[in-house]
Amino acid sequence: MLLPFDAHNHIHMGATPPIQALLSTSASGPSDRASVALSGMAIMSTHPKDFERVRDLSHDLKLHQPDDLKIVPCFGVHPWWVSELTQEDWQEDSARDALPRWLVEVEDMLVTYPHSIVGEIGLDGFHFDRATGGLKAPMAKQVEVFRLQMELAAKHQRPVSIHTVQCFGVLMDTLSIIKKSTVKLPPKMYFHAFGGKQGTIDQLLALCGREPGKVYFGFAPVISKCDKSFGFSLFFHRTSIPNFLRWYKRRFPIAKNGRCCTEGWP
């Protein structure tokens, strides 16, 4: 049986202890693959403060699940949490090419865990501060954080999971700048819960590369139904925590053009 891969989740942030929520209570035991109905998952961090929890959860899941279950820890700063990077986080490390301390923490995780990827990172033009009415984190600062992480991913040849909401113009400009630099783009890019139009996808493919295995798009049913109108051979559906196991059992496995969402990512 071809099982789906959960390409993007934040299960470490739930109120229920993740191990208890994920392990099956079926008679066949927690290692019963059919009870979970997944081939693996990518667990996305949001800020250095949750790196250790993502790391520990990834380790614990591997202990309780079948050996061939693919658990991918992901390390990065989400645009919603850019505003929580402190002045101390931005202090430069003279021993590490003057990289800001928070980026050093991301790099340390990537080096320590060679199978990890960079995520969740990105840009958000619709996450506002209720008190000021402005963006929670200024777009210029979001771009700086996003670009640094994209360059780090390219340096270490790691895939990235990208969050993009109502800022596709800024995204295109930033990707163009990175592509023209000496660092180039990361080897694989996944635009999760994508809410853009088909024309935007065409632009992203033209900019990032049309070769198979380079660019992926995820569609959250709550955000977009456009996946039904596109002839993609590589696509994903985002999970909805805390009910993602039940949701997966209802929706998957899904395949288009002969390929399933497990193929090629990360």
C-alpha positions in Angstrom: 0.0 0.0 0.0 1.3 3.4 -1.0 1.0 5.7 2.0 1.0 9.5 2.1 3.8 11.6 3.6 2.7 14.4 5.9 4.7 17.2 4.3 4.0 19.8 6.9 2.8 19.9 10.4 3.3 21.6 13.8 2.3 18.7 16.0 4.8 19.7 18.7 2.7 22.8 19.4 -0.5 21.0 20.3 -1.9 20.8 23.8 -2.0 17.0 23.8 1.4 15.3 24.3 2.4 14.5 20.7 3.4 10.9 21.4 0.1 10.1 23.1 -1.8 11.7 20.2 0.1 9.9 17.5 0.5 6.4 18.8 -2.4 4.1 18.0 -4.3 2.4 20.7 -5.3 -0.5 18.4 -4.8 -4.0 19.6 -2.0 -4.5 17.2 0.1 -1.9 19.1 1.6 1.5 18.3 3.9 0.1 15.6 1.0 -0.9 13.4 1.6 1.2 10.2 -2.0 0.8 9.0 -3.3 2.5 12.2 -1.3 5.7 11.5 -1.7 5.6 7.7 1.4 7.6 7.0 4.8 6.8 5.5 6.3 9.7 7.5 6.1 13.3 8.4 8.0 16.6 8.4 7.7 18.4 11.7 8.1 22.2 11.3 9.6 24.5 14.0 8.8 28.2 14.2 11.6 29.8 16.3 14.8 28.7 18.0 12.8 28.3 21.2 11.1 25.2 19.9 14.0 23.6 18.1 14.7 21.2 21.0 11.1 20.1 21.2 11.0 19.3 17.4 14.3 17.5 17.7 13.2 15.4 20.8 9.8 14.6 19.3 11.4 13.4 16.0 13.7 11.2 18.0 10.8 9.8 20.2 8.6 9.1 17.2 11.4 7.0 15.6 11.6 5.0 18.8 7.9 4.2 18.8 7.2 3.7 15.1 8.4 1.3 12.4 12.1 1.6 11.3 11.0 2.7 7.8 8.7 5.5 9.0 10.4 8.7 7.8 10.5 11.5 10.4 12.0 14.7 9.2 12.8 17.4 11.8 12.7 20.9 10.3 14.4 24.0 11.7 13.7 27.6 10.8 12.0 30.9 11.8 8.4 31.3 10.7 7.4 34.8 9.6 4.8 35.0 12.4 7.6 34.6 14.9 10.1 37.0 13.3 9.0 39.7 15.7 10.0 37.5 18.6 13.7 37.4 17.6 15.3 39.5 20.3 18.3 41.9 20.2 20.3 39.1 21.7 19.2 36.8 18.9 20.5 39.3 16.4 24.0 39.6 17.9 26.6 38.6 15.4 28.8 35.6 16.0 32.3 36.6 15.1 33.5 33.0 14.9 30.8 32.2 12.4 31.2 34.7 9.6 29.2 37.3 11.7 26.0 35.4 11.3 23.3 36.4 13.8 23.0 34.1 16.7 19.5 32.8 15.7 20.8 31.7 12.3 23.8 30.0 13.9 21.3 27.9 15.9 19.5 26.9 12.7 22.8 26.0 11.0 23.9 24.0 14.1 20.7 21.9 13.9 21.2 21.3 10.1 24.8 20.2 10.6 23.9 18.0 13.6 21.0 16.4 11.8 21.9 15.8 8.2 18.4 14.5 7.3 16.8 17.7 8.6 15.4 20.5 6.3 14.8 24.2 6.7 11.2 25.1 7.7 9.0 26.7 8.3 10.2 29.9 6.8 8.6 32.5 4.5 6.7 35.8 4.2 3.3 36.9 5.4 1.5 40.1 4.4 -1.6 39.4 6.4 -0.4 38.7 10.0 -1.2 42.0 11.8 -0.6 43.3 15.2 -3.9 44.1 16.8 -2.5 46.9 18.9 -0.9 48.8 16.0 -2.8 47.6 13.0 0.5 47.1 11.2 2.2 43.8 10.3 3.4 41.9 13.3 6.9 41.9 11.7 7.8 44.6 9.1 8.0 43.1 5.7 11.6 44.3 5.3 12.6 42.4 8.4 10.7 39.3 7.2 12.6 39.5 3.9 15.9 39.7 5.6 15.1 36.6 7.8 13.7 34.7 4.8 16.7 35.5 2.6 19.2 34.5 5.2 17.5 31.1 5.7 17.1 30.5 2.0 20.8 31.1 1.5 21.6 28.8 4.4 19.5 26.1 2.9 21.3 26.5 -0.4 24.7 26.4 1.3 23.8 23.1 3.0 21.8 21.8 0.0 18.6 21.3 2.1 15.0 21.5 1.0 12.8 24.4 2.4 9.2 24.6 3.4 7.8 28.1 2.5 4.9 30.0 3.9 3.6 32.7 1.7 0.4 34.8 2.3 -0.6 37.9 0.4 2.9 38.9 -0.6 3.7 37.2 -3.9 5.2 40.3 -5.4 7.7 40.5 -2.6 8.3 36.8 -2.8 9.1 36.9 -6.5 11.5 39.9 -6.0 13.3 38.1 -3.2 13.6 34.8 -5.0 15.0 36.7 -8.1 17.6 38.4 -6.0 18.7 35.1 -4.4 18.8 33.3 -7.7 21.1 35.9 -9.2 23.4 35.8 -6.2 26.4 33.5 -5.8 24.5 31.2 -3.4 21.5 30.4 -5.7 18.3 28.7 -4.6 17.8 25.7 -2.4 17.6 22.3 -4.2 13.9 21.8 -3.4 11.2 24.3 -2.5 7.7 23.4 -1.1 5.1 26.2 -1.0 2.7 24.8 1.6 -1.0 25.7 1.9 -0.6 27.6 -1.3 -3.3 30.3 -1.9 -2.1 31.8 -5.2 -3.6 31.7 -8.6 -2.5 29.4 -11.5 -0.7 32.3 -13.1 1.4 32.7 -9.9 2.3 29.1 -10.0 3.5 29.5 -13.6 5.6 32.5 -12.5 7.2 30.5 -9.6 8.0 27.6 -11.9 9.6 29.9 -14.4 11.7 31.5 -11.7 12.6 28.5 -9.5 12.8 25.7 -12.1 10.4 23.4 -14.0 12.5 20.3 -13.7 10.9 17.4 -11.8 11.6 17.4 -8.1 12.5 21.1 -7.8 9.2 22.8 -6.8 6.2 21.5 -4.9 2.9 23.0 -4.0 0.6 22.1 -1.1 -3.1 22.9 -0.9 -5.0 23.2 2.4 -8.7 22.5 1.8 -9.6 25.4 4.1 -7.5 27.9 2.1 -7.7 26.7 -1.5 -9.6 24.3 -3.8 -7.5 25.1 -6.8 -5.7 21.8 -6.7 -8.8 20.2 -8.4 -8.3 22.4 -11.4 -4.6 21.9 -11.9 -3.0 19.0 -13.6 -0.1 18.6 -11.2 1.9 15.4 -10.9 3.4 16.6 -7.6 1.2 18.0 -4.9 0.3 17.8 -1.3 -2.5 18.4 1.1 -1.8 20.1 4.4 -2.9 18.4 7.6 -5.2 19.9 10.1 -4.0 19.3 13.7 -5.2 17.9 16.1 -7.5 15.8 13.8 -4.9 15.0 11.1 -4.9 11.3 11.5 -8.7 11.1 11.0 -8.4 13.6 8.1 -5.7 11.6 6.4 -7.7 8.4 6.6 -10.6 10.1 5.0 -8.7 11.9 2.2 -5.7 9.7 1.4 -4.1 8.1 -0.5 -4.6 10.6 -3.3 -2.8 10.4 -6.6 -2.8 12.4 -9.8 -1.1 11.6 -13.1 0.2 8.4 -11.6 2.1 9.9 -8.6 1.2 10.1 -4.9 2.0 12.8 -2.4 4.7 10.6 -1.0 7.0 11.0 -4.0 10.0 13.2 -4.0 9.6 15.2 -0.8 11.7 16.1 1.1 
